[in-house]
């Protein structure tokens, strides 16, 4: 069946949580709380950074982009998961499925690259504090973010173009949303090229950025160890540890899904692993990266003082 013939009429049935009806209410509640927290936390960060001139620095410029990514990523998938949770016929057209999948891939890829950029920014700030403003100037920051977005668009386009053109009539996707691995399972054409493309793009979007992040934090750790103050070292390691925890959850979950042979993949396992990087990390990022920061807390106090 050619893509041109199926785009207008073909629909996919999203199983979501239907395999576990006893978990529907719990799942709906958790996803709703997670989504609302994602909206509030990331929206608050963007608002605070926008209105406070003291937060107009490279670090907060990157954090604004991260919050924007997390807002878009959560909005692209979580509302649909909520609606389909209790839907009798949770169908999605081929066109909508492909659009949602493409947007998710672009945003997830951009976040993978942006996290590496943020690790580089922190490494420069700690290793070269006197030259930091010269190295991470405005044009450089814009170029790094633009490169992350541009690369994500190119890599996603490579994956979408290589998608199979033929399906065999099966239209049941064992997932909450349209996801590329779940879609490939329905193809009747050979998917070896698609799996190769996923592994190849995964190297550039997952393994290399994750390795760079780890090396950056190792470099930061060696510098922090030179701090004479025990309190200063503990504070630095606490901050770095929090960042690394979120990064490991995000990269680790994605790597465990996309960087292994698809014959060893479990649809149910992949479905719930995707929740870790698709729902949990967008909610945690504002708390870990920003809301505990003294500068952000100061901006919040200023706003509260003006309102009282």
N, C-alpha and C positions, 0 to 999 in steps of 0.2 A: 504493500500500500504506500503510495508516494506521499511525501509531506504535503504537497499542494492539495491532495485529495482529503487528507485527514485534518488539516488545520481548522477548517470551518466546522466540522461535525464531530471530530474525535474528542472524547472527554475521558478524564482520568478520575477514578474513584480513590479518594484518599482514605486509607484505613484509620490512620491516626491512633487513637486510644481504643478503638472499637474492640480490639482483641482482649482488652482488659476492662470490661464494663464496670467492674467494681471500683476501678480507679478514676472513673470519669470526673466525679465531683472533686476529688482531691487534686487531680491534674488541672482541672479548670481553675480552681482556687489558687494553686501555686503559680500557674502561668499568668493569671490576672494580677496577682500581687507583684510578680517579677516584672511584668510589663509596665504597670503603673510606677513602680520604683525606678525602672529604666527611664521612663519619660520624665519623672520629677528630678531624679539625680542629674541626668545629662542636661536637661533643660536648664536646671539651676546653674550648672557650671558654665554653660554658654552665656547665660544672662549675666552672671557675676563678672566673668572675664570681659564681657563687652562694655559694661558700665564703669568698671574700675580701671583707670589709667595705669595704676601700679601693676596690674596683671598683664599689661601689654608687652610681654617678653617672649622670647622664642619658646620657652618651655610651655607657657600657657597658650601660645599659638598652636602648638602641636596638640595640647590637651583639648582645645576647642574643636579641632578637626577630629580627634578621637571620639569626643562626645557626639559630634554630628554624625559620624559613622555609626555609632552605637544606636542612636535614635532611629536612623534610617533602617539599620539592620533589624532591630527589634520590630519596627512597624511593618516591615516587609513580610514578616512571618508570624509573629505572635497573634495579632488580631484574627488572622485566618484560622490558626490552630484553635482559638477560643470559639469562633463561630462554628467550626466543623466538629467541635467536641460533642455537641448534642444534636448535630444535624442528621436528619434521616437519610438524606442523599447528598453527601459531601463531594459533589463532582466539581471538577475544574476543567475548563476547556484547554485544548492543547496550546493555544496562543497565550492564555493567561499563565499556564504552567511554565511555558518556556520563558515568558517575561519575568515571572517571579524567580525562577531559577537563575536567570542571567543577572538580575539585580543582586540577588544573594551572593553570587560568585564574585561580582565586582566589589561589593562592600567587604566581604570576608577577605578577599585578596588584598584590598587596599589597607585593611586593618593589620594584616600580617606584616606588610611592608612598613606601615606607619609605626608599629611597635618597635621595629628595628631602628627606624629613624630617631625615635624618642630615646632609645637606649644609647645611641650615638651622641645625642644632644647632652644627656646626663654625663656620659664619659668625658666629653670635651669640657663641660662645666666644672668637673671635679679635677681633671688632670691638667687643664690649662685655664684656670680661673681668670688670670690677667688678660689673656688673649681671647677669652670666650666671646665677648661682644663683637670682636673683629671677625672671628671665624664663623660664628652663627649670626651673621647680619640678616637684615630683612630679605634681600633677594635670595640668599642661600636657603633660608627657611621656606620661602615660597617655592623655590625650585625643588626642594626635597619633597614637599607635599604634592606638588604637581607631578613629579616623577612617580610617586607612589600611586596616584590616581591613574596616570597615563599607562603605567605598566600593568595595573590591574585590568584596565579596559582591553589592552592588547592580549593579555593572557586569557582573559575570559572569552574574548572573541575567538581565539584559537580553539578553545574547548567547545564552544557552541557550534562553530562551523564544522567541526569534526563529528558532530552528533549523527547517529544513524537516521536514515531517511525512511526506514520501513519498520512497522510494528506488525505483530502477528494477531492482533485482535484482543490480546490481554490488556486490560486497562486499569488494573488494581495496583496502586502504589502504596507500599507498606511504609508509610511515613506520615508525618504531620503536615508537611509541605512538599512541594515539588523539589526533588533533590536529584542530582545528576546520577549518582550510583543506583538509586531506585528506578530511575527512568531507563537506564541501560539494561536493567534486568528484563524489561518488557520488549526489547528489540529482538527481531528475528534475524537481522543482518549481523555480520561479524562485528564484534565490538573490541577486538584486540587493539585496533588503532586508537580507539577512545581510551582504553585502559592505559595504553602507552602515553597518550597525551596527558592524562590525569597524573601519572607518575612523574612525567617530565616537568609539567607546570608545578607540581608539588615540591620538586627540588628547589625551584626558584622562589616559591611563595611560602614554603614551610620550613624545609630543612636548612637552607642557607640563612634566611632571616633569623631562625631560632638559634642557629649556631653563632651568628653574629651577636645576638642579644646576650647569650651566655658568655661569650668572650668579653663583651663590653662590661658586664657585671663582674667578671673575674678581675678585669683591669681596675674597676672601681673599688673592689674589695682590697686589692693590694695597696691602693692609695689610702683607703680608710684605715687599714691596719697601722699606718704610720702616725695616725692621730694619737697624741699622747693622752688626751682625756678619755678615760674609760666611758664616761657618760656620753661623750661625743661619738665614740665608736659604736656603742650600743644603739644610739639613736639612728646612726647611719645604716647599721646593719638591719635594724627593724624596718626602716623605710625600704631598703633594697630587698629585704626578704618578702615584704608584702607585694612589691612589684613583681618579683620573680614568681611568687605563688600564682598570681593571676595569669602571668605570661605562660607558665608551665601548663596550667589548666587549659588555656586557649590553644596553644600550639600542640600540646600533648593529645588533646581530644581530636583535633583535626588530623594530626599525623597518624593516629591509631586507625582512623577511618580511611584515609586516602593513600597512605604510603604502604599498603600491604596488598598482596594478591587478592583480587575480588572473589576468588574461589573460597577464600578463608573468611569472607565477610558474613556476618550474621545480620540480616535486615533489622530484627528487633534490637539487637545490640547497637547497631549504627544509629538507629532512630533515637535512642535515649542518650547516646554519646553526643549526638548533635545538639542536644539541649544544653550541654555544658558550655560549648562555645557560642551557641546561637542565642541563649537566653541568660545564662548565669553570668558570663563575663561582661556583657553590656550593662548589667545591673551593678556588678562589683567595681567596674573601672572607675566611676566617679568617686566612690568611697575610698578606694585604695590610692588613686593617683591625686585626688584633688581635695575632697571634703575634709580630710585629716590635716591638710596643709595649713600652716599658720597664716599665710597670706590670704588664702581663700576664706578662712575663718574670720580674718580681719575685715574682709570685704562684706561678709554677711553681717558682722556686728555694725558696720557703718550703715547698712541699709536698715537694720532694725532700729538703730538710734534715730535715723531720719523719720521713721514712721511713728516713733513714740513722742 
